[in-house]
Amino acid sequence: MKLKQRVVLLAILLVIFIFTKVFLIDNLDTSAAQREDQRAFQRMLAGLRVALEPRLEHTLQSPWEIAAQWVVPREVYPEDTPELGAVMHAMSTKKIIKADVGYKGTQLKALLILEGGQKVVFKPKRYARDYIVEGEPYAGYDRHNAEVAAFHLDRILGFRRAPLVVGRFVNLRTEIKPVATEQLLGTFMTVGNNTCFYGKCYYCRETEPACADGDIMEGSVTLWLPDVWPLQKHRHPWGRTYREGKLARWEYDESYCDAVKKTSPYDSGPRLLDIIDTAIFDYLIGNADRHHYESFQDDEGASMLILLDNAKSFGNPALDERSILAPLYQCCIIRVSTWNRLNYLKNGVLKSALKTAMSHDPISPVLSTPHLDALDQRLLSILATVKQCTDQFGPDVVLVEDRMTLSHL
C-alpha cells in the first residue's frame, strides 16, 4: 500500500476513533445524568407523605430558624427535608400573636405573626372545592387550596422554588379579633351567623367579604421568606395586557423569544430556563395570572424565579389555557432534568403523587377529582409540545443541560 493511502486510512481510522469516543462519553454522561434524575425522582416519591407532627429531633432550633436556613439563591427548601412536617405543623398550629391586613396586592389576605415571631400570609376560603370559576383564565377570587396544591406540585417537579404552604383552620372570634390591628378589625362584620372580614386590597370590597362557617374559617398560610433575602419584582416577559382588544407582543410576534434572548437577564444564565419551568408549572395548575415574578435582590440573574402567589390556579379543570405555555413553544428549549421529571410523571403518576403529597394537609382533600384528572391531561399536552420542538429542531437544541452556562449569543 502506498504511503499516501496509508496516511489517508490512518486519518479515517483516527476520525472514527475520535467520534466513537465522543459518542460513548456523551452517552455515559447522559446515562449518568438520567440515573441521577431517576434517583432524585425516587427520593421525592419516598418523601411525599409529610406527617404534620411537632417533633424536631437532634436540634434545639425553632422550626422558623430551620426553615430560614434552608433558603439559598436557587431553592427555598432542600431536597432532603426531614423537618418539613414539623415546620408545617408549626405553621398550622402555632398561636397567632398579631393579625393585620395583607401586604400590597389585588386580593384579600391577612398578615399573621405566629408565636416565635414568624410571619405568614393567610388566604381565606372563598369557594367550595367543586366550584367552577367561569370566564377568563385569571378570573375569580384567590383560591386558598390552590396555594397548598401548587406548593406540593413544586416539590414533585423538583423545582423547590415555592415558599412553604399549609392549610389551617382559624377561629376568627378567639384567635384573630383579639390580636387584630385596628385597620383589620375595622373590616370585620357579621353576616347571618357567620363572622366575616373584607380586609384591605385593590379589589377588596365591603360588599364581598370572606365569611367563616360560624367563627371557624378555612384558609392557607404561606411562610414568609426570611428578611435577609429581600425580593426584587420583575415584569414577566410573557405577561398579559389585561386590556380587551390589546395584545401583548408575544401574542402576535412569532420571533418574540429571539428578542427576549437579547435582553438581560435572559441573554445568559438560568433565568430564561426558569421562565420556561414556570410556564410548565403554571400550565399544569391553570395559572394565567403571572404578570410579574420575584427573584432575590441584586442577583444579576443568578437567583431562581420564586414561585409566589399561585392562588389564581385550579379554577376550571375543563379549561386548558395553551397560551400559558408560550415561553416553551416559542423558545423551544427546556431543562433536561425538567424533561426527565415530566416523563417520569406520565401515565397517572402525577395525579397519584400529588394526591399522596396533599393527603396529610389539615384541609384535605385539597383538590377535587376533576382538577387532579386535568393535571394528567395537561402533562400530555406539555410532552407533545416538547416533541414538536424536538421534531423541528432536534433534541440537542431543545434539551438544555442544567449545569451548562446558558448563552444565547
Order of alpha helices (4+ residues) and beta strands (2+ residues): alpha-alpha-alpha-beta-beta-beta-alpha-beta-alpha-beta-beta-beta-beta-beta-alpha-alpha-beta-alpha-beta-alpha-alpha-alpha-alpha-beta
